[in-house]
């Protein structure tokens, strides 16, 4: 299964002292042999997170993020993804959704990936827009 990791998942995965359950979950996914999942990341998420961590001077988290991203597949932002995000924004149920979230949803949809979030927010976006949105707890290491 292809998994597009949301910014919130990445933030928890690179926190030096908290969110051990997310870190253990991600390590279990990465340790599967043969891999059960393709772990993907959007440059949008990396930008959001790196910018926020740099503003706070969170050097340890930035280092952990750099190490983590070496093991993830980058999912490019394409013209098709931008056009899909714009189409998602026009749908009534996507009202009030941030542009970055619409772009991630579009990337997940076009890549045939599950958009893995740290929370249940935006789960309603899935059915109305054809995007598989799940919390990290819903994804097992062998799913």
C-alpha positions, 0 to 999 in steps of 0.5 A: 500500500502506498502511504502519503505521510501528512505534515502532522505525522512527520512532526510527531515522528521527528519530535525528540521527546514526545509521540513515541507511539507514532515513532514506533509505528513508523519504525515498524512500517519501515522495518517490514521485509519485504516492505508492506508499504511505500512511505511517501512524502510531499515537498509541501509537508517538508516545507511546512515542517522545516519552516516551522521547526527552523522558526522555533530553533528546533535543531534536534527535530530538524536533524531527525527530520533529515534522517527520516526523509532519507527513507521516504519516497518524494512525491512531486507536485505536478501540474496535474496535482495542482489542477486536481487540488483546484477541482477539489477546492470547488467541491462543496464539502472541501469548503474551508480546507487549507490549500496545502491540505488540498494539494496533499489530498490531490497528490494522494489521490493521483498517486493512489495513496492513502493520505495518513494523518495524525488526526481524524480531521479532514476524514470527511474530505475522503468520500466526497473527493475520492481520497482515502484519508486515514489516521495513522492508528488505522494503518497496521504494519502489515495492512 
